[in-house]
Amino acid sequence: MLLAAPFVFADDSDDAITPYRPSVSSPAQLPLAGQLELELGGLSARSDQERRHSMPYQLKLAFSKDWGVLLGGEMLVLANDGAGQVDRGFGDTTLVLKRAFIVDEDNAFGLELAAKVPTAARAIGSGSADYTVNGIFSKDMGPVHMDLNLNLTRLGAPELDSSRMQTGLSSSFSTALSERWGITGEWSGSRRNGTKSQGQALFALSYSPDKRMTMDLGLSKGLTASAPDWTIFAGLVIPVAKLW
């Protein structure tokens, strides 16, 4: 992707990208209509003796300023349970229909309807489809941008004696440090009856050589016993095609 970047940027268009990485929270705003954007990264998580490495990706396309679709997942997953069992393969795939409600320049609401397709092997994924409704509120507070997400997920394969319904909450805050550098902080968590609650804190730096490319690097720390101890990640966001 980095080798292809000069060809992507050869277009003299001034159309800027709309990064959703690196936070868990999604912004209410959609990318520029007709511009196909790619988000690609690497992620490594550690929890006790378990290790999980993956390459998350997401394609974003808006039909207008109000409607868009997202297609994402994990290109490759390498999972080590710490006891000698190593599983590798393609991850699950998620399709999202997104509606943005733009109030003004500083405020916007969003709604996402998502379906996770079990394209991964059972050892890597759940082996069943999940469905999520995500509500979003985004606000610019001077130099600080906030994304607040509240979601409800119906799991296709919950653990024995646990609920199918899971609630999630996340709040992300980002600001520019300079013309090219930015910083993001986030708290996110989830809760489901019959299981332990999860929570994590995330911190990331981003660098944009111009408004058609953004790279990020960061880490997250689990705040509960059921969350991964540490996760490190890096990635980039670029436009890949102008469809109309």
MIDOSE-1310 file (N, C-alpha, C; in nm, 2 decimals, decimal comma, always signed):
residues 244
mlla	+0,08/-0,12/+0,00/+0,00/+0,00/+0,00/+0,09/+0,13/+0,00; +0,20/+0,13/+0,07/+0,29/+0,24/+0,08/+0,35/+0,26/-0,06; +0,38/+0,15/-0,13/+0,44/+0,17/-0,26/+0,34/+0,22/-0,36; +0,21/+0,19/-0,34/+0,11/+0,24/-0,43/+0,07/+0,38/-0,40
apfv	+0,10/+0,44/-0,28/+0,06/+0,57/-0,24/+0,09/+0,68/-0,34; +0,21/+0,69/-0,40/+0,24/+0,79/-0,49/+0,14/+0,80/-0,61; +0,09/+0,68/-0,65/+0,00/+0,67/-0,76/-0,14/+0,72/-0,72; -0,17/+0,69/-0,59/-0,30/+0,74/-0,54/-0,30/+0,89/-0,53
fadd	-0,19/+0,94/-0,49/-0,19/+1,09/-0,47/-0,16/+1,17/-0,60; -0,13/+1,09/-0,71/-0,10/+1,16/-0,83/-0,22/+1,24/-0,88; -0,34/+1,20/-0,85/-0,46/+1,28/-0,88/-0,45/+1,42/-0,82; -0,49/+1,52/-0,89/-0,48/+1,66/-0,84/-0,60/+1,70/-0,76
sdda	-0,69/+1,60/-0,72/-0,81/+1,64/-0,65/-0,77/+1,68/-0,51; -0,85/+1,77/-0,45/-0,83/+1,83/-0,32/-0,92/+1,76/-0,22; -0,98/+1,65/-0,26/-1,08/+1,58/-0,17/-1,01/+1,52/-0,05; -1,05/+1,56/+0,07/-0,99/+1,50/+0,19/-1,05/+1,37/+0,23
itpy	-0,98/+1,29/+0,31/-1,03/+1,17/+0,36/-1,10/+1,19/+0,49; -1,17/+1,09/+0,54/-1,24/+1,10/+0,67/-1,20/+0,98/+0,75; -1,09/+0,98/+0,83/-1,05/+0,87/+0,90/-1,14/+0,83/+1,01; -1,17/+0,70/+1,02/-1,24/+0,64/+1,14/-1,14/+0,58/+1,24
rpsv	-1,03/+0,54/+1,18/-0,92/+0,49/+1,27/-0,87/+0,60/+1,36; -0,80/+0,58/+1,47/-0,78/+0,44/+1,53/-0,87/+0,41/+1,64; -0,97/+0,49/+1,67/-1,05/+0,47/+1,79/-1,16/+0,36/+1,77; -1,21/+0,31/+1,87/-1,32/+0,21/+1,86/-1,45/+0,29/+1,82
sspa	-1,46/+0,41/+1,87/-1,58/+0,49/+1,84/-1,58/+0,53/+1,69; -1,70/+0,53/+1,63/-1,72/+0,58/+1,49/-1,77/+0,72/+1,50; -1,73/+0,81/+1,40/-1,78/+0,94/+1,39/-1,92/+0,94/+1,32; -2,00/+1,04/+1,34/-2,13/+1,04/+1,28/-2,11/+1,08/+1,13
qlpl	-2,01/+1,15/+1,09/-1,99/+1,20/+0,96/-1,95/+1,09/+0,86; -1,99/+1,10/+0,74/-1,95/+1,01/+0,63/-1,84/+1,06/+0,55; -1,77/+0,98/+0,48/-1,66/+1,03/+0,38/-1,73/+1,11/+0,27; -1,65/+1,17/+0,19/-1,70/+1,24/+0,07/-1,77/+1,15/-0,02
agql	-1,89/+1,19/-0,07/-1,97/+1,10/-0,15/-1,90/+1,06/-0,28; -1,90/+0,93/-0,31/-1,84/+0,88/-0,43/-1,69/+0,85/-0,41; -1,63/+0,88/-0,30/-1,49/+0,85/-0,28/-1,47/+0,72/-0,20; -1,41/+0,62/-0,26/-1,39/+0,50/-0,19/-1,26/+0,51/-0,11
elel	-1,27/+0,49/+0,02/-1,16/+0,50/+0,11/-1,12/+0,36/+0,17; -0,99/+0,34/+0,19/-0,94/+0,22/+0,26/-0,87/+0,25/+0,39; -0,91/+0,18/+0,49/-0,84/+0,18/+0,62/-0,77/+0,05/+0,64; -0,64/+0,04/+0,66/-0,57/-0,08/+0,68/-0,47/-0,07/+0,79
ggls	-0,45/-0,18/+0,87/-0,36/-0,17/+0,98/-0,31/-0,30/+1,03; -0,24/-0,30/+1,14/-0,19/-0,41/+1,20/-0,21/-0,40/+1,35; -0,25/-0,51/+1,42/-0,28/-0,51/+1,56/-0,23/-0,63/+1,63; -0,17/-0,61/+1,75/-0,12/-0,72/+1,83/-0,17/-0,70/+1,97
arsd	-0,24/-0,81/+2,02/-0,30/-0,80/+2,16/-0,24/-0,91/+2,24; -0,22/-0,88/+2,37/-0,17/-0,98/+2,47/-0,26/-0,98/+2,59; -0,29/-1,11/+2,63/-0,37/-1,13/+2,75/-0,32/-1,25/+2,82; -0,25/-1,23/+2,94/-0,19/-1,35/+3,01/-0,09/-1,41/+2,91
qerr	-0,11/-1,54/+2,88/-0,02/-1,61/+2,79/-0,07/-1,61/+2,65; -0,19/-1,56/+2,62/-0,25/-1,56/+2,49/-0,20/-1,44/+2,41; -0,19/-1,47/+2,28/-0,15/-1,36/+2,18/-0,24/-1,37/+2,06; -0,27/-1,25/+2,01/-0,35/-1,24/+1,89/-0,30/-1,13/+1,80
hsmp	-0,27/-1,16/+1,68/-0,22/-1,07/+1,58/-0,31/-1,07/+1,46; -0,34/-0,95/+1,41/-0,44/-0,94/+1,30/-0,41/-0,82/+1,21; -0,47/-0,82/+1,09/-0,46/-0,71/+1,00/-0,60/-0,66/+0,97; -0,66/-0,57/+1,05/-0,79/-0,52/+1,02/-0,79/-0,43/+0,90
yqlk	-0,91/-0,43/+0,83/-0,93/-0,34/+0,71/-1,07/-0,29/+0,71; -1,09/-0,18/+0,64/-1,23/-0,13/+0,63/-1,24/-0,05/+0,50; -1,34/-0,07/+0,42/-1,37/+0,01/+0,30/-1,49/+0,09/+0,33; -1,48/+0,22/+0,30/-1,59/+0,31/+0,32/-1,64/+0,38/+0,19
lafs	-1,77/+0,39/+0,17/-1,82/+0,45/+0,05/-1,95/+0,52/+0,09; -1,96/+0,65/+0,07/-2,08/+0,73/+0,09/-2,15/+0,75/-0,04; -2,28/+0,73/-0,04/-2,36/+0,76/-0,16/-2,40/+0,91/-0,16; -2,41/+0,97/-0,04/-2,44/+1,11/-0,03/-2,39/+1,15/+0,11
kdwg	-2,42/+1,27/+0,15/-2,37/+1,32/+0,29/-2,45/+1,25/+0,40; -2,56/+1,18/+0,36/-2,65/+1,12/+0,46/-2,64/+0,97/+0,46; -2,61/+0,90/+0,35/-2,61/+0,76/+0,35/-2,48/+0,70/+0,30; -2,44/+0,59/+0,36/-2,31/+0,52/+0,32/-2,31/+0,38/+0,36
vllg	-2,21/+0,30/+0,32/-2,19/+0,16/+0,36/-2,04/+0,14/+0,39; -2,02/+0,05/+0,48/-1,88/+0,01/+0,53/-1,87/-0,14/+0,52; -1,75/-0,18/+0,47/-1,72/-0,33/+0,47/-1,59/-0,35/+0,53; -1,58/-0,43/+0,64/-1,46/-0,44/+0,71/-1,44/-0,58/+0,77
geml	-1,33/-0,60/+0,83/-1,30/-0,73/+0,89/-1,15/-0,74/+0,92; -1,10/-0,86/+0,91/-0,96/-0,89/+0,94/-0,90/-0,98/+0,82; -0,80/-0,92/+0,75/-0,75/-0,99/+0,64/-0,68/-1,12/+0,68; -0,61/-1,11/+0,79/-0,53/-1,23/+0,84/-0,53/-1,22/+1,00
vlan	-0,55/-1,34/+1,06/-0,55/-1,35/+1,20/-0,45/-1,47/+1,24; -0,37/-1,44/+1,34/-0,28/-1,54/+1,40/-0,30/-1,54/+1,55; -0,36/-1,65/+1,60/-0,40/-1,66/+1,74/-0,32/-1,77/+1,81; -0,26/-1,74/+1,92/-0,18/-1,83/+2,00/-0,24/-1,84/+2,14
dgag	-0,29/-1,96/+2,18/-0,36/-1,97/+2,31/-0,26/-1,98/+2,43; -0,13/-1,98/+2,40/-0,03/-1,99/+2,50/+0,00/-2,13/+2,55; -0,08/-2,23/+2,49/-0,05/-2,37/+2,53/-0,01/-2,45/+2,41; +0,04/-2,38/+2,31/+0,09/-2,45/+2,19/+0,00/-2,46/+2,07
qvdr	-0,13/-2,42/+2,09/-0,22/-2,42/+1,98/-0,22/-2,29/+1,91; -0,19/-2,29/+1,78/-0,18/-2,17/+1,70/-0,28/-2,19/+1,58; -0,37/-2,09/+1,57/-0,47/-2,09/+1,46/-0,45/-1,96/+1,37; -0,46/-1,98/+1,24/-0,44/-1,87/+1,15/-0,54/-1,88/+1,04
gfgd	-0,58/-1,76/+0,99/-0,68/-1,76/+0,88/-0,74/-1,63/+0,86; -0,84/-1,62/+0,78/-0,92/-1,50/+0,75/-1,02/-1,48/+0,86; -1,04/-1,35/+0,90/-1,13/-1,32/+1,01/-1,27/-1,30/+0,96; -1,36/-1,27/+1,06/-1,50/-1,24/+1,02/-1,51/-1,11/+0,94
ttlv	-1,63/-1,10/+0,88/-1,65/-0,98/+0,79/-1,78/-0,91/+0,84; -1,77/-0,77/+0,85/-1,88/-0,69/+0,89/-1,93/-0,60/+0,79; -2,06/-0,59/+0,76/-2,12/-0,50/+0,67/-2,21/-0,40/+0,74; -2,19/-0,27/+0,72/-2,26/-0,17/+0,79/-2,33/-0,07/+0,70
lkra	-2,46/-0,05/+0,73/-2,53/+0,06/+0,66/-2,54/+0,18/+0,76; -2,50/+0,29/+0,71/-2,48/+0,41/+0,79/-2,57/+0,53/+0,75; -2,63/+0,59/+0,84/-2,71/+0,71/+0,82/-2,66/+0,82/+0,90; -2,62/+0,94/+0,84/-2,57/+1,06/+0,91/-2,68/+1,16/+0,92
fivd	-2,69/+1,23/+1,03/-2,79/+1,34/+1,05/-2,70/+1,46/+1,09; -2,67/+1,54/+0,99/-2,59/+1,66/+1,02/-2,68/+1,78/+1,07; -2,65/+1,82/+1,19/-2,72/+1,93/+1,25/-2,67/+2,06/+1,21; -2,54/+2,08/+1,22/-2,47/+2,20/+1,18/-2,32/+2,17/+1,17
edna	-2,23/+2,27/+1,16/-2,09/+2,24/+1,14/-2,03/+2,18/+1,26; -2,09/+2,19/+1,38/-2,03/+2,14/+1,50/-2,09/+2,02/+1,56; -2,21/+1,98/+1,51/-2,29/+1,88/+1,57/-2,35/+1,78/+1,47; -2,35/+1,65/+1,50/-2,40/+1,56/+1,41/-2,44/+1,43/+1,48
fgle	-2,55/+1,36/+1,44/-2,59/+1,23/+1,49/-2,57/+1,13/+1,38; -2,56/+1,00/+1,42/-2,54/+0,90/+1,33/-2,61/+0,77/+1,38; -2,64/+0,68/+1,28/-2,70/+0,55/+1,31/-2,64/+0,45/+1,22; -2,59/+0,34/+1,28/-2,53/+0,23/+1,21/-2,60/+0,10/+1,23
laak	-2,63/+0,03/+1,12/-2,69/-0,11/+1,13/-2,59/-0,20/+1,08; -2,54/-0,29/+1,16/-2,42/-0,38/+1,12/-2,46/-0,52/+1,14; -2,40/-0,60/+1,05/-2,42/-0,75/+1,05/-2,28/-0,81/+1,04; -2,24/-0,89/+1,13/-2,11/-0,96/+1,12/-2,14/-1,10/+1,06
vpta	-2,07/-1,13/+0,95/-2,08/-1,25/+0,88/-1,97/-1,35/+0,92; -2,00/-1,47/+0,96/-1,90/-1,56/+1,02/-1,81/-1,62/+0,91; -1,72/-1,54/+0,85/-1,63/-1,59/+0,75/-1,50/-1,65/+0,80; -1,48/-1,64/+0,93/-1,36/-1,69/+1,00/-1,39/-1,84/+1,04
arai	-1,28/-1,91/+1,06/-1,29/-2,05/+1,12/-1,33/-2,04/+1,26; -1,40/-2,14/+1,31/-1,46/-2,13/+1,45/-1,35/-2,11/+1,55; -1,23/-2,15/+1,53/-1,12/-2,13/+1,63/-1,08/-1,99/+1,64; -1,11/-1,91/+1,53/-1,07/-1,77/+1,53/-1,19/-1,68/+1,56
gsgs	-1,31/-1,71/+1,50/-1,43/-1,63/+1,52/-1,53/-1,71/+1,61; -1,65/-1,66/+1,61/-1,76/-1,72/+1,69/-1,83/-1,83/+1,61; -1,82/-1,82/+1,48/-1,89/-1,92/+1,40/-2,03/-1,89/+1,38; -2,08/-1,77/+1,42/-2,22/-1,73/+1,40/-2,23/-1,58/+1,37
adyt	-2,34/-1,55/+1,32/-2,37/-1,41/+1,28/-2,41/-1,32/+1,40; -2,36/-1,20/+1,41/-2,40/-1,10/+1,51/-2,46/-0,98/+1,44; -2,55/-0,91/+1,52/-2,62/-0,79/+1,46/-2,61/-0,68/+1,56; -2,58/-0,56/+1,51/-2,55/-0,45/+1,60/-2,63/-0,32/+1,55
vngi	-2,68/-0,25/+1,65/-2,74/-0,11/+1,62/-2,65/-0,02/+1,70; -2,59/+0,08/+1,64/-2,50/+0,18/+1,70/-2,55/+0,32/+1,68; -2,57/+0,39/+1,79/-2,61/+0,53/+1,79/-2,49/+0,62/+1,81; -2,48/+0,73/+1,74/-2,36/+0,81/+1,75/-2,39/+0,96/+1,77
fskd	-2,31/+1,03/+1,85/-2,32/+1,17/+1,86/-2,18/+1,23/+1,85; -2,16/+1,32/+1,75/-2,03/+1,38/+1,73/-2,04/+1,53/+1,75; -1,94/+1,59/+1,81/-1,95/+1,73/+1,84/-1,81/+1,79/+1,84; -1,79/+1,91/+1,78/-1,67/+1,98/+1,78/-1,68/+2,09/+1,89
mgpv	-1,59/+2,07/+1,99/-1,59/+2,17/+2,10/-1,46/+2,25/+2,09; -1,46/+2,35/+2,01/-1,34/+2,43/+1,99/-1,24/+2,34/+1,91; -1,12/+2,32/+1,96/-1,02/+2,24/+1,90/-1,04/+2,09/+1,92; -1,13/+2,05/+2,01/-1,15/+1,91/+2,04/-1,27/+1,85/+1,97
hmdl	-1,25/+1,74/+1,91/-1,36/+1,66/+1,85/-1,40/+1,54/+1,93; -1,53/+1,53/+1,96/-1,58/+1,42/+2,04/-1,67/+1,33/+1,96; -1,65/+1,19/+1,98/-1,74/+1,09/+1,92/-1,79/+1,01/+2,04; -1,92/+1,00/+2,06/-1,98/+0,92/+2,16/-2,07/+0,82/+2,10
nlnl	-2,04/+0,69/+2,13/-2,12/+0,58/+2,07/-2,19/+0,50/+2,18; -2,31/+0,46/+2,15/-2,39/+0,37/+2,24/-2,45/+0,26/+2,15; -2,42/+0,13/+2,18/-2,46/+0,03/+2,08/-2,52/-0,09/+2,16; -2,60/-0,17/+2,08/-2,66/-0,29/+2,13/-2,64/-0,40/+2,03
trlg	-2,58/-0,51/+2,07/-2,54/-0,62/+1,98/-2,62/-0,75/+2,03; -2,67/-0,82/+1,93/-2,73/-0,95/+1,95/-2,63/-1,06/+1,90; -2,58/-1,13/+1,99/-2,48/-1,23/+1,96/-2,54/-1,36/+1,91; -2,49/-1,42/+1,81/-2,54/-1,55/+1,75/-2,50/-1,67/+1,83
apel	-2,38/-1,66/+1,90/-2,33/-1,78/+1,98/-2,28/-1,73/+2,11; -2,37/-1,70/+2,21/-2,32/-1,66/+2,34/-2,28/-1,78/+2,42; -2,19/-1,76/+2,52/-2,15/-1,86/+2,61/-2,27/-1,92/+2,69; -2,25/-2,04/+2,74/-2,36/-2,11/+2,81/-2,40/-2,02/+2,94
dssr	-2,53/-2,01/+2,96/-2,58/-1,93/+3,07/-2,55/-1,78/+3,07; -2,52/-1,73/+2,95/-2,50/-1,59/+2,93/-2,60/-1,53/+2,84; -2,62/-1,40/+2,84/-2,72/-1,33/+2,76/-2,67/-1,32/+2,61; -2,77/-1,31/+2,52/-2,73/-1,28/+2,38/-2,71/-1,14/+2,36
mqtg	-2,77/-1,05/+2,44/-2,77/-0,91/+2,42/-2,65/-0,84/+2,50; -2,57/-0,77/+2,42/-2,46/-0,70/+2,48/-2,47/-0,55/+2,45; -2,44/-0,47/+2,55/-2,44/-0,32/+2,54/-2,30/-0,27/+2,54; -2,27/-0,17/+2,46/-2,14/-0,11/+2,45/-2,15/+0,04/+2,46
lsss	-2,04/+0,10/+2,51/-2,04/+0,25/+2,52/-1,89/+0,29/+2,50; -1,87/+0,39/+2,42/-1,74/+0,44/+2,40/-1,74/+0,60/+2,38; -1,63/+0,66/+2,43/-1,62/+0,81/+2,41/-1,48/+0,84/+2,37; -1,47/+0,91/+2,25/-1,34/+0,94/+2,20/-1,32/+1,09/+2,18
fsta	-1,20/+1,14/+2,22/-1,17/+1,28/+2,21/-1,04/+1,29/+2,13; -1,04/+1,38/+2,03/-0,92/+1,40/+1,95/-0,90/+1,55/+1,92; -0,77/+1,59/+1,90/-0,74/+1,73/+1,87/-0,61/+1,73/+1,79; -0,59/+1,84/+1,72/-0,47/+1,86/+1,65/-0,36/+1,92/+1,74
lser	-0,24/+1,86/+1,72/-0,12/+1,91/+1,79/-0,05/+2,01/+1,71; -0,06/+2,00/+1,57/+0,00/+2,09/+1,48/-0,07/+2,07/+1,35; -0,02/+2,12/+1,24/-0,09/+2,11/+1,11/-0,09/+1,96/+1,06; +0,00/+1,88/+1,10/+0,01/+1,74/+1,06/-0,01/+1,64/+1,16
wgit	+0,01/+1,67/+1,29/+0,01/+1,58/+1,40/-0,12/+1,59/+1,48; -0,18/+1,48/+1,52/-0,30/+1,48/+1,60/-0,29/+1,38/+1,71; -0,37/+1,39/+1,81/-0,37/+1,30/+1,93/-0,52/+1,25/+1,96; -0,53/+1,13/+2,00/-0,67/+1,07/+2,03/-0,66/+1,00/+2,16
gews	-0,76/+1,02/+2,25/-0,78/+0,94/+2,37/-0,92/+0,89/+2,38; -0,94/+0,77/+2,43/-1,07/+0,71/+2,43/-1,09/+0,61/+2,54; -1,21/+0,60/+2,59/-1,25/+0,50/+2,68/-1,36/+0,42/+2,62; -1,36/+0,29/+2,63/-1,47/+0,21/+2,57/-1,49/+0,08/+2,66
gsrr	-1,61/+0,03/+2,66/-1,64/-0,08/+2,74/-1,77/-0,15/+2,69; -1,79/-0,27/+2,74/-1,91/-0,35/+2,71/-1,96/-0,43/+2,83; -2,09/-0,46/+2,83/-2,15/-0,54/+2,94/-2,25/-0,64/+2,88; -2,25/-0,76/+2,94/-2,35/-0,86/+2,91/-2,37/-0,95/+3,03
ngtk	-2,50/-0,97/+3,06/-2,54/-1,06/+3,17/-2,48/-1,20/+3,16; -2,42/-1,25/+3,26/-2,36/-1,38/+3,26/-2,21/-1,38/+3,23; -2,15/-1,26/+3,20/-2,01/-1,25/+3,17/-1,95/-1,13/+3,24; -1,82/-1,12/+3,25/-1,76/-1,01/+3,31/-1,75/-0,89/+3,22
sqgq	-1,77/-0,77/+3,27/-1,77/-0,65/+3,19/-1,63/-0,63/+3,14; -1,62/-0,56/+3,02/-1,49/-0,53/+2,96/-1,48/-0,38/+2,95; -1,35/-0,33/+2,97/-1,32/-0,19/+2,96/-1,18/-0,17/+2,92; -1,15/-0,06/+2,84/-1,02/-0,04/+2,80/-1,00/+0,11/+2,77
alfa	-0,88/+0,16/+2,78/-0,84/+0,30/+2,75/-0,74/+0,30/+2,64; -0,76/+0,39/+2,54/-0,68/+0,39/+2,42/-0,61/+0,53/+2,41; -0,49/+0,52/+2,36/-0,42/+0,65/+2,33/-0,35/+0,63/+2,19; -0,35/+0,73/+2,11/-0,29/+0,72/+1,97/-0,25/+0,86/+1,92
lsys	-0,14/+0,85/+1,84/-0,09/+0,96/+1,76/-0,12/+0,94/+1,62; -0,15/+1,05/+1,54/-0,17/+1,04/+1,40/-0,09/+1,14/+1,33; -0,05/+1,11/+1,20/+0,03/+1,20/+1,12/-0,03/+1,20/+0,98; -0,05/+1,32/+0,93/-0,11/+1,34/+0,80/-0,02/+1,42/+0,71
pdkr	+0,06/+1,36/+0,62/+0,15/+1,43/+0,53/+0,07/+1,53/+0,44; -0,05/+1,49/+0,41/-0,15/+1,58/+0,34/-0,29/+1,53/+0,38; -0,39/+1,60/+0,33/-0,53/+1,56/+0,37/-0,58/+1,44/+0,29; -0,50/+1,37/+0,22/-0,54/+1,25/+0,15/-0,47/+1,13/+0,20
mtmd	-0,40/+1,14/+0,32/-0,34/+1,03/+0,38/-0,32/+1,06/+0,53; -0,36/+0,96/+0,62/-0,33/+0,97/+0,76/-0,28/+0,84/+0,81; -0,17/+0,84/+0,89/-0,11/+0,73/+0,95/-0,13/+0,74/+1,10; -0,14/+0,63/+1,17/-0,16/+0,63/+1,32/-0,08/+0,52/+1,38
lgls	-0,05/+0,55/+1,51/+0,02/+0,45/+1,60/-0,03/+0,47/+1,74; -0,06/+0,36/+1,81/-0,11/+0,38/+1,94/-0,11/+0,25/+2,02; -0,17/+0,25/+2,14/-0,19/+0,14/+2,22/-0,31/+0,15/+2,31; -0,36/+0,04/+2,36/-0,47/+0,04/+2,45/-0,44/-0,05/+2,57
kglt	-0,50/-0,02/+2,68/-0,47/-0,09/+2,81/-0,60/-0,14/+2,86; -0,61/-0,27/+2,89/-0,74/-0,33/+2,95/-0,76/-0,27/+3,09; -0,88/-0,24/+3,12/-0,91/-0,18/+3,26/-0,98/-0,29/+3,34; -1,02/-0,40/+3,28/-1,09/-0,51/+3,35/-1,01/-0,64/+3,33
asap	-1,04/-0,74/+3,41/-0,97/-0,87/+3,40/-1,00/-0,94/+3,27; -1,12/-0,92/+3,21/-1,16/-0,99/+3,09/-1,12/-0,92/+2,96; -1,06/-0,80/+2,97/-1,01/-0,73/+2,85/-0,87/-0,77/+2,83; -0,82/-0,76/+2,70/-0,68/-0,78/+2,67/-0,59/-0,69/+2,76
dwti	-0,48/-0,74/+2,81/-0,39/-0,66/+2,89/-0,34/-0,54/+2,82; -0,28/-0,57/+2,70/-0,22/-0,46/+2,62/-0,25/-0,49/+2,47; -0,27/-0,38/+2,40/-0,29/-0,39/+2,25/-0,21/-0,28/+2,19; -0,13/-0,31/+2,09/-0,06/-0,21/+2,01/-0,11/-0,22/+1,87
fagl	-0,11/-0,10/+1,80/-0,17/-0,10/+1,66/-0,10/+0,01/+1,58; -0,11/+0,00/+1,45/-0,07/+0,10/+1,36/-0,15/+0,08/+1,23; -0,16/+0,19/+1,16/-0,24/+0,18/+1,03/-0,24/+0,31/+0,95; -0,31/+0,30/+0,84/-0,32/+0,42/+0,75/-0,45/+0,43/+0,69
vipv	-0,49/+0,55/+0,64/-0,62/+0,57/+0,57/-0,58/+0,64/+0,44; -0,63/+0,59/+0,33/-0,61/+0,66/+0,19/-0,73/+0,64/+0,11; -0,75/+0,73/+0,01/-0,85/+0,71/-0,09/-0,80/+0,61/-0,20; -0,88/+0,52/-0,25/-0,84/+0,43/-0,35/-0,90/+0,45/-0,49
aklw	-1,02/+0,52/-0,49/-1,08/+0,55/-0,62/-1,19/+0,66/-0,60; -1,21/+0,74/-0,70/-1,32/+0,83/-0,71/-1,42/+0,78/-0,81; -1,53/+0,72/-0,75/-1,62/+0,65/-0,84/-1,72/+0,75/-0,91; -1,75/+0,86/-0,85/-1,83/+0,96/-0,92/-1,80/+1,10/-0,86
